[in-house]
Amino acid sequence: MKHRGRTIGSSPGVVKDKRGGYDARMRKECPLCAEFMRLVARDVVARVPGTSQDVKTSVHEWVCPECDYFEEADVRS
């Protein structure tokens, strides 16, 4: 059984379902300079040794535009 994400609402006793994925208005603060970070999606290409195959993987990262700090985003399906 998969548990649904829940969050506490604005009034006591109210529990709301969390939305899956990321929202464009979602913000995260940089732990180094306190600027707002951006959620960036990019494709990483890895070559399989001994073949001509390329493996593409989509990666989501939080990136700070001021100090170049980055961390991998926790994306759950």
Secondary structure, DSSP 8 states (H G I E B T S, - for coil): -----EEE-SSTT-EEE--SS--TT--EE-TTT--EEEEEEEEEEEE-TTSS-EEEEEEEEEE-TTT--EEE-----
